[in-house]
Amino acid sequence: MGTYICTICQYVYDPALGDPDGGIAPGTSFNDLPDEWVCPVCGAGKEVFEPE
């Protein structure tokens, strides 16, 4: 499970950490994030993230 970076604000989604504030448990891969998940910093959708 690699990290993914938001191409808008540079937030890095790390599967080892998840997104606790967004209800995403540690260990959740980027591909397993719900379609409605958005960047916790800028609100962009998953489609703007790229593998880091």
N, C-alpha and C positions, 0 to 999 in steps of 0.2 A: 504494500500500500504506500504509494508515494504521495507527496504533497502537491497541492494545486494552488495557483496564484491568480488572484483577481486582476485582470488586465486594466481595470479602471483605477482601483485604489491601492493595489499591491498587497491586499490582505492575503495571508497564506492559510489555507485550510490544511491542517495536519490531522490525519485520521487518528493518530495516537491520542490526540487531545479531544477530538470531536468539536462540538459547539454547544457546551453546556447551557449557555444562555438561550440558545435556540432549540433546546430539547434534544440535541443530538449527542448520543452517548459516545464516550471514548471507544475507539476501535471500529467506528463506522467509516467504511471506505467512501471516497467521493462518489463512486458510481452507485452506492446504496443510499445516498441522500435523497430525500423526497423531491419530486419535481418542483414543488413550490418553495423549496429552501432558497433563501437569498443571502447574499453577502451580509454579514452582521455589521459591517462598517459602512458600506455605501448603498446597500439594498439591491445590487445588481443580481441578475439571475445566474444560474449555473452555466449558461451558455457562454459567458464571458471569461470563465476560468480556463486556464491552460495548465498542463502538467509542468511542474517546476523541475 
